[in-house]
């Protein structure tokens, strides 16, 4: 388990300022130009999640995808969540 300070430090140093700590989860929303692009992104996130054997909560609302990360087995944010967020960050850099 990570402390709030460790989580905030990871957001600043390893992720980006669009990840937020909300309700005990690491959360970020992504906007896409179409529903199809949003679904494509979700499928790519699923591949990363499978390789890490750690799965996010995914909410899709038309062109918006919201990812929430939390390790439910310990009811906290852990290094596994940071690793998944980093993998998602790499997906973002590929689409740019």
Buried (B, 14 or more C-beta within 10 A) or exposed (E): EBEEEEBEEBBEEEBEEEBEEEEEBBBBEBEBEEEEBBBEBBEBBEEBBEEBEBBBEBEBEEBEBBBBBBBEEEEBBBEBBBBBBBBBBEBBEEEE
